[in-house]
Amino acid sequence: MEDRNGVGVPDAFLRHANNVTMAVGPGWVPGRLFRVGSVIDGSMIKAHRITSESMDGLRPLYQRFMERARPDYHWSYDPVDFGQFKKAVSAKILQGYWVEDTASSGPVGLMLYRQEEHRALEVNVIYSELEDKKIIVDRLMRLFIQDIRDEQGWDVVSYAMLGQQEHFIRTICWYGFKPVGQAILNLDFMDSISLQILKQQQLSLPGPEYALEPWQPQHAGEVAQSIYEAFSEATDALWDPRFRTLNGARKVVGLLTNDMMGKFLPSCTMLALKNGIPVGFCFLVQDDVTSGNIPLIGVRPSEAGKGLGNLLLQAAINQCIDDMLAGKNTILKISTTMDTDNIPAIKMYRRMGFREEYNYPHVYLTREKALAYQPGKWC
């Protein structure tokens, strides 16, 4: 799969939990962080479930890390205030744990997750004020896996390790998580070189039976069929079960077109038609005032290798720029996310003027691995 940012990933899965937006990150507090090289007594670090009784005591910790949401965790949105956070936990929209340093009698870490309708547990954040990443991940994962092993309604745990969380990659695989590299690429409309690269692309349809058109609601069913055919065996289906079934693909279309993954832009969402039937798609949504995102792009396997992906991407970008110049949107940058080993897709985006901003690991844990986990043993 070429892109996943809008479907469960990284930015999107924090945006719509009953209208509660979470964006969290770490903050530095003098006297609280352990210095590099200091000795930490592991027995002093304990993880606890977040409960209604413990919520008020977590206010300072929450306020510290929410100050670092954007710079350290690459969140696109500002955090909600503590009151909204507390309501989300009380309503069980969010669940999680906090980590205590018994020597200092205070919380030094936090983990938040929630259960999605598509049978995935999404880990929103692991925040730590400890230098020793192994200790905090160990305390959290032991308790987390213990809790979810007997729970129903989930098949996979998904965790996008953005920003400072990437340091946990050296430890989290001990608990059965499998990593997949993800890359963030951007096309900046203010970058004259990128625009020149875009304009130089001379592309054409593979035949008279093909056409490109903007989104039309009557094509929703065939687009869902295309998504299912394109992505049911893709990497993203490992952590997002919606891609594994046609019904799940229909739900993805519904979320995208109903502003649940950003503001849907139908004029900039392009479809490739063959004899009037959609065989390819490029969705485009608006993340914030000046940022757009391509959450999903692809073609049916039967149409691969014909250049339709390039055509769809180029058409979506050009229409977005035209709409911006006409005052119909305020987008100045488009971003996308993809597997780092998807070389053909990365080359396609680079041909259109995109530049890689950063990459991060995305890890997932299957139910089978969670059941097989034994403390102290490599899973």
LUMLO-314591 format. One record per residue (C-alpha): residue number from 1; residue in one letter; x, y, z. Coordinates in steps of 0.1 Angstrom, whole numbers, plus 2048, in hexadecimal, padded with zeros to 3 digits. Layout:
NUM / A / X / Y / Z;
...
***
This chain:
1 / M / 800 / 800 / 800;
2 / E / 80D / 822 / 7F7;
3 / D / 7FD / 837 / 813;
4 / R / 7EB / 833 / 834;
5 / N / 7ED / 854 / 846;
6 / G / 7C8 / 85B / 845;
7 / V / 7BC / 838 / 84E;
8 / G / 7C4 / 830 / 870;
9 / V / 7E5 / 840 / 870;
10 / P / 7FA / 854 / 87F;
11 / D / 7E6 / 875 / 881;
12 / A / 7C4 / 869 / 878;
13 / F / 7BD / 84F / 893;
14 / L / 7C0 / 86A / 8AE;
15 / R / 7A8 / 882 / 89E;
16 / H / 786 / 872 / 8A2;
17 / A / 77F / 861 / 8C3;
18 / N / 75C / 86F / 8C8;
19 / N / 769 / 891 / 8BF;
20 / V / 786 / 88E / 8D9;
21 / T / 7A7 / 897 / 8C9;
22 / M / 7C6 / 889 / 8DA;
23 / A / 7E9 / 896 / 8D3;
24 / V / 804 / 88F / 8ED;
25 / G / 829 / 890 / 8F1;
26 / P / 845 / 892 / 90A;
27 / G / 850 / 8B0 / 91E;
28 / W / 870 / 8B5 / 932;
29 / V / 86D / 8BD / 957;
30 / P / 88C / 8C6 / 96C;
31 / G / 893 / 8AB / 986;
32 / R / 87B / 892 / 976;
33 / L / 88F / 885 / 959;
34 / F / 8AB / 86C / 961;
35 / R / 8CC / 876 / 953;
36 / V / 8DD / 861 / 939;
37 / G / 8F3 / 848 / 94A;
38 / S / 8E0 / 849 / 96B;
39 / V / 8D7 / 828 / 97C;
40 / I / 8B1 / 821 / 97E;
41 / D / 8A4 / 808 / 996;
42 / G / 88A / 7F5 / 981;
43 / S / 877 / 7EB / 9A0;
44 / M / 86E / 810 / 9A5;
45 / I / 85D / 813 / 984;
46 / K / 839 / 806 / 984;
47 / A / 81C / 807 / 96B;
48 / H / 7F8 / 80D / 975;
49 / R / 7D7 / 80D / 962;
50 / I / 7C8 / 82F / 95E;
51 / T / 7A8 / 831 / 973;
52 / S / 790 / 84D / 97C;
53 / E / 7A1 / 84F / 99E;
54 / S / 7C4 / 854 / 98F;
55 / M / 7BA / 86D / 974;
56 / D / 7BF / 88D / 988;
57 / G / 7E1 / 883 / 993;
58 / L / 7EC / 880 / 96F;
59 / R / 7E3 / 8A4 / 966;
60 / P / 807 / 8B2 / 969;
61 / L / 815 / 895 / 955;
62 / Y / 7FB / 89A / 93A;
63 / Q / 801 / 8BF / 938;
64 / R / 827 / 8BA / 935;
65 / F / 825 / 8A2 / 918;
66 / M / 80A / 8B4 / 905;
67 / E / 821 / 8D2 / 903;
68 / R / 838 / 8BD / 8EE;
69 / A / 81E / 8AE / 8D7;
70 / R / 828 / 8BF / 8B7;
71 / P / 84E / 8C2 / 8BA;
72 / D / 855 / 8A0 / 8C9;
73 / Y / 838 / 88A / 8BC;
74 / H / 831 / 89A / 89A;
75 / W / 80C / 89E / 8A2;
76 / S / 7F9 / 8B4 / 88A;
77 / Y / 7E0 / 8C0 / 8A4;
78 / D / 7E3 / 8D1 / 8C6;
79 / P / 7D9 / 8BC / 8E4;
80 / V / 7B7 / 8BE / 8F4;
81 / D / 7B6 / 8CC / 917;
82 / F / 7B8 / 8B5 / 935;
83 / G / 792 / 8B7 / 93B;
84 / Q / 78B / 8A8 / 919;
85 / F / 7A6 / 88E / 91E;
86 / K / 797 / 884 / 93F;
87 / K / 775 / 881 / 92F;
88 / A / 783 / 86A / 913;
89 / V / 792 / 853 / 92D;
90 / S / 773 / 853 / 943;
91 / A / 75E / 84A / 925;
92 / K / 777 / 82F / 91B;
93 / I / 77D / 83F / 8FA;
94 / L / 7A1 / 83E / 905;
95 / Q / 7B2 / 824 / 91C;
96 / G / 7D5 / 823 / 929;
97 / Y / 7EF / 821 / 944;
98 / W / 806 / 838 / 957;
99 / V / 829 / 831 / 964;
100 / E / 834 / 839 / 987;
101 / D / 857 / 83F / 994;
102 / T / 852 / 835 / 9B8;
103 / A / 873 / 846 / 9C2;
104 / S / 866 / 868 / 9B8;
105 / S / 841 / 860 / 9C0;
106 / G / 835 / 86D / 99E;
107 / P / 82A / 862 / 97C;
108 / V / 845 / 861 / 962;
109 / G / 834 / 851 / 944;
110 / L / 813 / 84B / 932;
111 / M / 804 / 834 / 918;
112 / L / 7E2 / 839 / 907;
113 / Y / 7D0 / 823 / 8EF;
114 / R / 7AD / 81C / 8E3;
115 / Q / 799 / 801 / 8D1;
116 / E / 78D / 808 / 8AE;
117 / E / 76E / 7FA / 89E;
118 / H / 784 / 7E8 / 884;
119 / R / 792 / 7D0 / 89E;
120 / A / 7B2 / 7E3 / 8A4;
121 / L / 7C0 / 7F1 / 8C4;
122 / E / 7D1 / 812 / 8BB;
123 / V / 7ED / 81D / 8D3;
124 / N / 7EC / 843 / 8D2;
125 / V / 80B / 84B / 8E5;
126 / I / 826 / 83E / 8FD;
127 / Y / 835 / 85B / 910;
128 / S / 853 / 858 / 926;
129 / E / 867 / 86F / 93D;
130 / L / 880 / 853 / 943;
131 / E / 8A1 / 851 / 930;
132 / D / 89F / 82B / 933;
133 / K / 886 / 822 / 918;
134 / K / 888 / 7FD / 91F;
135 / I / 87A / 800 / 942;
136 / I / 85C / 814 / 939;
137 / V / 853 / 7FF / 91A;
138 / D / 857 / 7DF / 92F;
139 / R / 840 / 7EB / 94A;
140 / L / 826 / 7F7 / 932;
141 / M / 826 / 7DA / 91A;
142 / R / 824 / 7BF / 935;
143 / L / 805 / 7CF / 943;
144 / F / 7F6 / 7D8 / 921;
145 / I / 7FA / 7B5 / 913;
146 / Q / 7ED / 7A6 / 933;
147 / D / 7CD / 7BB / 930;
148 / I / 7C6 / 7B5 / 90B;
149 / R / 7CD / 790 / 909;
150 / D / 7AA / 786 / 914;
151 / E / 798 / 7A3 / 904;
152 / Q / 783 / 79D / 8E5;
153 / G / 77C / 7B4 / 8C8;
154 / W / 7A0 / 7B9 / 8BC;
155 / D / 7B7 / 7A7 / 8A4;
156 / V / 7D5 / 7BE / 8A4;
157 / V / 7E6 / 7DA / 8B7;
158 / S / 7F3 / 7F7 / 8A2;
159 / Y / 80C / 810 / 8AE;
160 / A / 81B / 82D / 899;
161 / M / 83B / 836 / 8AB;
162 / L / 83D / 85A / 8A1;
163 / G / 858 / 872 / 8AD;
164 / Q / 86A / 869 / 8CD;
165 / Q / 857 / 849 / 8CF;
166 / E / 86E / 83A / 8B5;
167 / H / 887 / 833 / 8D1;
168 / F / 870 / 818 / 8DD;
169 / I / 876 / 803 / 8BE;
170 / R / 895 / 7F3 / 8CE;
171 / T / 87F / 7E4 / 8E9;
172 / I / 85B / 7E0 / 8DE;
173 / C / 863 / 7C3 / 8C6;
174 / W / 86B / 7AE / 8E5;
175 / Y / 845 / 7AC / 8EB;
176 / G / 83C / 79E / 8C9;
177 / F / 837 / 7BF / 8B6;
178 / K / 842 / 7BF / 891;
179 / P / 850 / 7DF / 882;
180 / V / 849 / 7EF / 860;
181 / G / 85B / 80E / 855;
182 / Q / 845 / 82C / 84B;
183 / A / 850 / 84B / 839;
184 / I / 840 / 86E / 838;
185 / L / 843 / 881 / 818;
186 / N / 838 / 8A5 / 811;
187 / L / 831 / 8BA / 7F2;
188 / D / 835 / 8DF / 7FB;
189 / F / 822 / 8F6 / 7E4;
190 / M / 83B / 912 / 7EE;
191 / D / 858 / 8FE / 7E2;
192 / S / 85F / 909 / 7BE;
193 / I / 875 / 8EC / 7B6;
194 / S / 85B / 8D3 / 7C1;
195 / L / 841 / 8E4 / 7AB;
196 / Q / 859 / 8E4 / 78E;
197 / I / 85D / 8BE / 792;
198 / L / 837 / 8BA / 793;
199 / K / 832 / 8CF / 773;
200 / Q / 84C / 8BB / 760;
201 / Q / 838 / 89B / 762;
202 / Q / 829 / 892 / 740;
203 / L / 810 / 876 / 746;
204 / S / 7F4 / 867 / 731;
205 / L / 7D8 / 84E / 736;
206 / P / 7E1 / 82A / 72B;
207 / G / 7C4 / 828 / 713;
208 / P / 7A3 / 837 / 707;
209 / E / 78F / 822 / 71F;
210 / Y / 79E / 834 / 73D;
211 / A / 795 / 855 / 74C;
212 / L / 79C / 86A / 76B;
213 / E / 77F / 87A / 77E;
214 / P / 77B / 88B / 7A0;
215 / W / 768 / 878 / 7BB;
216 / Q / 743 / 870 / 7B5;
217 / P / 72E / 860 / 7D1;
218 / Q / 71F / 846 / 7B9;
219 / H / 741 / 836 / 7B5;
220 / A / 745 / 82F / 7DB;
221 / G / 73E / 80A / 7D8;
222 / E / 756 / 803 / 7BB;
223 / V / 771 / 818 / 7CD;
224 / A / 76D / 802 / 7EC;
225 / Q / 771 / 7E4 / 7D6;
226 / S / 791 / 7F3 / 7C7;
227 / I / 79F / 7FA / 7EA;
228 / Y / 798 / 7D7 / 7F5;
229 / E / 7A9 / 7C8 / 7D6;
230 / A / 7C7 / 7E0 / 7D9;
231 / F / 7CE / 7DD / 7FE;
232 / S / 7C0 / 7BC / 80D;
233 / E / 7E3 / 7AD / 80A;
234 / A / 7F6 / 7CE / 811;
235 / T / 80C / 7D5 / 82F;
236 / D / 7F2 / 7EC / 83E;
237 / A / 7D9 / 7D0 / 841;
238 / L / 7F1 / 7C1 / 85B;
239 / W / 7E7 / 7DC / 874;
240 / D / 7C6 / 7E9 / 865;
241 / P / 7AD / 7CC / 860;
242 / R / 795 / 7E1 / 84D;
243 / F / 7AA / 7DC / 82D;
244 / R / 7A5 / 7B6 / 830;
245 / T / 780 / 7B6 / 827;
246 / L / 76A / 7C7 / 80E;
247 / N / 753 / 7D3 / 82A;
248 / G / 771 / 7E2 / 83C;
249 / A / 77B / 7F4 / 81B;
250 / R / 757 / 803 / 81A;
251 / K / 75C / 810 / 83D;
252 / V / 77D / 821 / 833;
253 / V / 76B / 832 / 816;
254 / G / 750 / 83E / 82E;
255 / L / 769 / 84C / 846;
256 / L / 77C / 85E / 82B;
257 / T / 75E / 86E / 81B;
258 / N / 74D / 878 / 83B;
259 / D / 76A / 88D / 848;
260 / M / 775 / 874 / 862;
261 / M / 799 / 874 / 856;
262 / G / 79D / 899 / 84E;
263 / K / 787 / 8AF / 839;
264 / F / 77E / 89C / 81A;
265 / L / 786 / 8AE / 7F9;
266 / P / 770 / 89E / 7DE;
267 / S / 77D / 8B5 / 7C2;
268 / C / 7A1 / 8AA / 7C9;
269 / T / 799 / 885 / 7CF;
270 / M / 7A0 / 875 / 7AD;
271 / L / 792 / 854 / 79E;
272 / A / 7A0 / 840 / 781;
273 / L / 784 / 831 / 76D;
274 / K / 786 / 815 / 754;
275 / N / 767 / 813 / 73E;
276 / G / 755 / 828 / 759;
277 / I / 75F / 811 / 776;
278 / P / 777 / 81E / 791;
279 / V / 798 / 80A / 791;
280 / G / 7AE / 823 / 7A4;
281 / F / 7AB / 83F / 7BD;
282 / C / 7BE / 85B / 7CE;
283 / F / 7AD / 86A / 7ED;
284 / L / 7B7 / 88C / 7F9;
285 / V / 7AC / 89C / 81A;
286 / Q / 7B4 / 8BC / 82C;
287 / D / 7C5 / 8B6 / 84E;
288 / D / 7C6 / 8DA / 85A;
289 / V / 7C5 / 8FE / 84C;
290 / T / 7E3 / 8FA / 835;
291 / S / 7EA / 8D5 / 833;
292 / G / 7DB / 8BA / 81D;
293 / N / 7E1 / 895 / 81F;
294 / I / 7DE / 877 / 807;
295 / P / 7D1 / 85B / 81E;
296 / L / 7CC / 841 / 803;
297 / I / 7D6 / 83C / 7DF;
298 / G / 7D6 / 81C / 7CA;
299 / V / 7CA / 808 / 7AD;
300 / R / 7BB / 7E6 / 7A8;
301 / P / 7D6 / 7CB / 7A3;
302 / S / 7C8 / 7C5 / 77F;
303 / E / 7D2 / 7E9 / 777;
304 / A / 7F4 / 7EA / 786;
305 / G / 812 / 7F5 / 771;
306 / K / 7FD / 80C / 75A;
307 / G / 807 / 82D / 76B;
308 / L / 7E5 / 834 / 77A;
309 / G / 7F4 / 83B / 79C;
310 / N / 80A / 856 / 78E;
311 / L / 7EC / 865 / 77B;
312 / L / 7D6 / 865 / 799;
313 / L / 7F0 / 875 / 7B0;
314 / Q / 7F8 / 890 / 796;
315 / A / 7D3 / 898 / 790;
316 / A / 7CB / 89A / 7B5;
317 / I / 7E8 / 8B2 / 7BC;
318 / N / 7E1 / 8C8 / 79E;
319 / Q / 7BD / 8CB / 7A7;
320 / C / 7C6 / 8D4 / 7CB;
321 / I / 7DD / 8EF / 7BF;
322 / D / 7C3 / 8FD / 7A7;
323 / D / 7A9 / 8FD / 7C3;
324 / M / 7C2 / 90F / 7DA;
325 / L / 7C9 / 92A / 7C0;
326 / A / 7A3 / 92E / 7BB;
327 / G / 79E / 933 / 7E0;
328 / K / 78C / 912 / 7E5;
329 / N / 7A4 / 905 / 7FE;
330 / T / 7C3 / 912 / 812;
331 / I / 7DA / 8F4 / 80E;
332 / L / 7FF / 8FC / 80A;
333 / K / 80D / 8D9 / 80F;
334 / I / 803 / 8B5 / 809;
335 / S / 811 / 898 / 81D;
336 / T / 80F / 872 / 81A;
337 / T / 81B / 854 / 82D;
338 / M / 827 / 832 / 81F;
339 / D / 83D / 814 / 826;
340 / T / 862 / 81C / 824;
341 / D / 868 / 7FC / 80F;
342 / N / 84D / 806 / 7F5;
343 / I / 867 / 813 / 7DD;
344 / P / 850 / 816 / 7BF;
345 / A / 838 / 82C / 7D3;
346 / I / 854 / 842 / 7E1;
347 / K / 861 / 847 / 7BE;
348 / M / 83F / 850 / 7B1;
349 / Y / 83B / 86B / 7CC;
350 / R / 85E / 878 / 7C6;
351 / R / 857 / 87C / 7A1;
352 / M / 83A / 893 / 7AB;
353 / G / 850 / 8A9 / 7C0;
354 / F / 84B / 89A / 7E3;
355 / R / 868 / 899 / 7FB;
356 / E / 86D / 882 / 819;
357 / E / 869 / 894 / 83A;
358 / Y / 870 / 878 / 852;
359 / N / 869 / 853 / 859;
360 / Y / 85D / 840 / 877;
361 / P / 856 / 81C / 881;
362 / H / 832 / 80F / 882;
363 / V / 82F / 7EF / 897;
364 / Y / 812 / 7D6 / 89A;
365 / L / 80A / 7BA / 8B1;
366 / T / 7F3 / 79D / 8A7;
367 / R / 7DC / 78B / 8C0;
368 / E / 7F0 / 76B / 8BB;
369 / K / 810 / 77D / 8C5;
370 / A / 800 / 78C / 8E3;
371 / L / 7F3 / 76A / 8EF;
372 / A / 816 / 75B / 8E9;
373 / Y / 828 / 776 / 8FE;
374 / Q / 839 / 76A / 91D;
375 / P / 84B / 783 / 934;
376 / G / 870 / 781 / 931;
377 / K / 870 / 76E / 910;
378 / W / 874 / 77B / 8ED;
379 / C / 852 / 779 / 8DC;
***
